């Protein structure tokens, strides 16, 4: 049986020794980053099929304007498009023996539950990120090397982005988002997620500028580090580096509201295995039934811009 057993030190035996500390410790765990930016679709429940749909309503095809007396009111229309996501099962489990549970100095079930919760958090955050990564709009340093200008592309990045992300890039990205009329993420602010090393040059650029204002500003997002040019920045480490050429930068996401839809049928939960073999075989699992989907797949309506590279 794969899982935790008493007979192997690294799989269970270490849970008891004469000098074992009473303090429970597990490996360091990051908090969710991408998932907190998703919009939860409350209407998705059981017995409704495995696909969730939502409507995207376009703008009026013909703009209104000034009216002339005795002239009929103009008429127009707008398009409706449907997007969807597929509900998927997610989960993992750790079986363990009854002997390990009975012999261990530390509470095996409690430890396994904590490990399973950490695993669920990382798995679901990566699933949310996978949808962020499908955005059809990318930005990169102009010519791949400019420290001030950006190039915006649709349908995939074709530029090898061999430049660190700077405050000048961020200014241009902020302008691009405003020019696209992307609805802000919170109030008047957009948001951004990136690995800490990607933001290092950007943060160094800001050391001489008073941009991190505490008065009237609360950090409500996990990993949030500050605000600049109307963009709130947060760091993430759940998703690994993409390994760009020369490693001068890495992926970063800039976005407004209505990013990724999360449809939840059964929220993540920890489940105990029904003991078998007369109580000698036990286990703990986590389970989630739901899914994630990019809300706007059309480039003209994209809510997410990815700082990207072709290699």
C-alpha positions in Angstrom: 0.0 0.0 0.0 1.3 3.4 -1.0 1.1 5.9 1.9 2.2 6.4 5.5 3.4 3.4 7.4 5.2 2.8 10.8 7.9 0.5 9.4 9.6 3.2 7.3 11.2 6.1 9.1 10.6 8.7 6.4 6.9 7.5 5.9 6.0 7.4 9.6 8.6 6.0 11.9 10.0 9.5 12.5 6.7 10.4 14.1 8.0 8.9 17.3 11.4 9.0 19.0 12.5 9.6 22.6 13.5 13.2 21.8 10.8 14.2 19.4 9.6 17.8 19.8 6.0 18.3 20.7 5.7 21.1 18.2 4.1 20.3 14.9 5.9 21.6 11.8 5.3 21.3 8.1 7.1 22.7 5.1 6.5 26.3 4.2 3.3 26.9 2.2 2.3 29.9 0.1 -1.2 31.3 0.3 -3.6 31.4 -2.7 -2.9 34.3 -5.1 -4.6 33.7 -8.4 -7.7 32.1 -7.0 -8.5 35.2 -4.8 -8.7 37.2 -8.0 -11.5 34.9 -9.5 -15.2 35.7 -9.6 -17.1 32.9 -7.9 -20.3 31.9 -9.8 -22.7 31.2 -6.9 -25.4 29.7 -9.1 -23.5 26.5 -10.0 -24.7 23.5 -7.9 -25.2 19.8 -8.1 -27.3 18.0 -10.8 -26.8 20.8 -13.4 -24.4 19.1 -15.8 -20.6 19.5 -16.1 -20.5 22.8 -18.0 -21.2 26.3 -16.7 -22.1 29.1 -19.2 -22.2 32.8 -18.8 -23.2 35.6 -21.2 -21.0 38.4 -22.4 -22.9 41.4 -23.6 -21.4 43.7 -26.2 -21.7 47.4 -26.6 -24.4 49.1 -28.7 -23.5 48.7 -32.3 -24.4 52.3 -33.1 -23.8 55.1 -30.6 -26.5 57.4 -29.6 -26.3 61.2 -30.0 -28.1 64.5 -30.0 -31.8 64.4 -31.0 -33.6 66.7 -33.3 -37.2 67.6 -32.5 -39.8 65.7 -34.6 -37.1 63.2 -35.6 -37.6 59.5 -34.5 -35.5 58.1 -31.8 -32.5 56.1 -33.3 -32.5 52.4 -32.7 -29.6 50.0 -32.4 -28.7 46.5 -31.1 -25.9 44.7 -29.3 -24.5 41.2 -29.6 -24.6 38.5 -27.0 -21.8 35.9 -26.8 -21.6 32.9 -24.5 -18.4 31.6 -22.8 -18.2 28.4 -20.7 -16.1 26.3 -18.4 -16.0 22.6 -17.6 -16.5 21.3 -14.1 -13.7 19.0 -13.0 -12.9 16.8 -10.1 -9.7 17.6 -8.1 -8.3 15.8 -5.2 -5.5 13.9 -3.5 -5.2 11.5 -0.6 -2.7 10.0 1.9 -3.5 6.6 3.3 -1.9 5.4 6.5 -2.0 2.3 8.6 -3.8 1.8 11.9 -0.5 0.8 13.5 1.1 4.1 12.6 -2.0 6.0 14.0 -1.8 4.0 17.2 2.0 4.1 17.7 2.8 7.7 16.6 3.5 10.3 19.2 2.1 13.0 16.9 -1.6 12.9 15.8 -1.3 11.4 12.4 -4.8 12.3 11.2 -4.3 16.0 12.2 -1.0 16.2 10.4 -2.3 14.5 7.2 -5.3 16.9 7.2 -2.9 19.9 7.3 -0.8 18.5 4.5 -3.9 17.9 2.4 -5.2 21.4 3.0 -1.9 22.8 1.8 -1.9 20.6 -1.2 -5.5 21.6 -2.2 -4.6 25.3 -1.9 -1.6 25.0 -4.3 -3.5 22.8 -6.8 -6.5 25.0 -7.1 -4.4 28.2 -7.3 -2.5 26.7 -10.2 -5.8 25.7 -11.9 -6.9 29.4 -11.6 -3.5 30.6 -13.0 -3.9 28.3 -16.0 -7.0 30.3 -17.1 -5.2 33.7 -16.4 -2.5 32.4 -18.7 -5.0 32.0 -21.6 -5.5 35.7 -22.0 -5.2 36.7 -25.6 -3.4 40.0 -25.0 0.3 40.1 -24.1 2.8 42.9 -23.5 6.6 42.8 -23.6 9.5 45.2 -23.8 9.7 46.8 -27.2 12.2 45.0 -29.5 12.7 42.7 -26.5 15.2 45.0 -24.9 13.7 48.5 -24.3 13.6 49.6 -20.7 10.9 52.2 -21.3 8.6 51.1 -24.2 6.3 48.1 -24.6 4.8 46.2 -27.5 1.2 44.9 -27.2 0.2 41.8 -29.1 -2.8 39.6 -29.5 -2.9 35.9 -30.3 0.4 35.1 -28.5 3.7 36.8 -27.8 6.3 36.7 -30.6 9.0 38.8 -28.9 11.7 37.3 -26.8 11.4 39.6 -23.8 15.0 40.1 -22.7 14.4 43.0 -20.3 13.6 43.4 -16.6 10.2 44.9 -15.7 10.7 48.6 -14.9 8.5 51.4 -13.6 8.5 52.8 -17.1 7.0 49.6 -18.5 4.4 49.7 -15.7 3.4 53.2 -16.7 2.8 52.1 -20.3 0.9 49.1 -19.2 -1.3 51.2 -16.9 -2.0 53.5 -19.9 -2.8 50.6 -22.1 -5.3 49.2 -19.7 -7.0 52.6 -19.4 -7.1 53.0 -23.2 -8.8 49.7 -23.5 -11.5 50.8 -21.0 -10.8 47.8 -18.8 -12.9 48.1 -15.6 -10.7 48.5 -12.5 -10.2 45.6 -10.2 -11.1 47.6 -7.0 -12.4 51.1 -6.9 -10.1 53.0 -9.3 -7.2 50.5 -9.1 -6.0 47.7 -11.3 -4.1 44.7 -9.9 -1.0 42.7 -10.8 0.5 39.4 -9.8 4.1 38.3 -10.4 6.9 36.3 -8.8 9.1 38.4 -6.3 12.1 38.3 -8.6 10.1 39.7 -11.5 9.2 42.7 -9.4 12.7 43.3 -8.0 14.0 45.8 -10.6 10.6 47.5 -10.5 10.8 47.9 -6.7 14.4 49.1 -6.8 13.2 51.8 -9.3 10.7 53.0 -6.7 13.0 53.3 -3.7 13.4 57.0 -4.2 9.7 57.7 -4.9 7.1 58.0 -2.2 4.5 55.6 -3.6 3.8 53.2 -0.7 1.3 55.3 1.2 -0.1 53.7 4.4 -2.6 56.3 5.3 -6.1 55.4 4.0 -4.7 52.2 2.3 -5.2 48.7 3.6 -3.5 45.6 2.2 -6.4 43.3 1.7 -4.9 40.9 -0.9 -2.6 38.1 0.2 0.9 38.9 -0.8 0.2 42.6 -1.6 3.3 44.8 -1.5 2.2 48.2 -2.7 0.5 50.5 -5.2 1.9 52.4 -8.2 0.3 54.2 -11.2 -3.1 53.0 -10.0 -2.0 49.3 -9.9 -1.9 47.2 -6.8 0.9 44.7 -6.8 1.0 41.3 -5.1 3.6 38.6 -5.2 3.0 34.9 -5.8 5.2 31.7 -5.5 2.6 29.0 -6.2 3.3 29.0 -9.9 6.9 28.3 -10.9 9.1 30.5 -13.1 8.6 30.2 -16.8 12.4 30.3 -17.3 12.7 33.1 -19.9 15.9 33.7 -21.8 18.6 35.1 -19.6 16.1 35.2 -16.7 15.9 39.0 -16.6 12.2 38.8 -15.9 9.3 36.4 -15.7 5.5 36.3 -16.3 3.4 39.0 -14.7 -0.3 39.5 -15.0 -2.0 43.0 -15.0 -5.8 43.0 -14.8 -9.0 44.7 -13.9 -12.4 43.2 -12.9 -14.1 40.1 -14.3 -11.0 38.0 -14.9 -11.6 34.3 -14.4 -14.9 32.6 -13.4 -14.8 29.9 -10.7 -17.8 27.5 -10.7 -18.1 25.6 -7.5 -20.3 22.5 -7.3 -18.7 21.1 -4.1 -16.2 23.4 -2.3 -12.9 21.9 -1.3 -13.2 19.7 1.7 -11.2 17.2 3.7 -12.6 13.6 3.7 -11.7 10.7 5.9 -11.4 7.3 4.4 -13.8 4.7 5.8 -11.4 2.3 7.6 -11.0 -1.1 5.9 -9.2 -4.3 6.8 -10.9 -4.3 10.2 -9.7 -0.8 10.9 -6.0 -1.4 9.9 -6.2 0.8 6.8 -7.1 4.4 7.1 -6.6 7.6 5.1 -7.4 11.3 4.6 -8.2 13.0 1.3 -9.2 16.4 0.0 -11.8 16.8 -2.7 -13.2 19.6 -4.9 -15.7 19.6 -7.7 -15.7 22.7 -9.8 -13.6 24.5 -12.4 -12.2 27.8 -13.7 -12.8 29.6 -17.0 -11.4 32.8 -18.6 -14.3 35.2 -18.6 -13.4 37.1 -21.8 -11.6 35.2 -24.5 -12.0 37.9 -27.2 -8.9 40.1 -27.4 -11.0 43.3 -27.8 -12.7 42.6 -24.5 -9.7 41.1 -22.6 -9.4 42.0 -18.9 -6.0 40.6 -18.4 -2.7 41.7 -19.9 0.3 39.3 -19.5 3.9 40.5 -19.4 5.1 37.7 -21.6 8.0 36.4 -23.7 8.3 34.0 -26.7 11.2 32.2 -25.1 
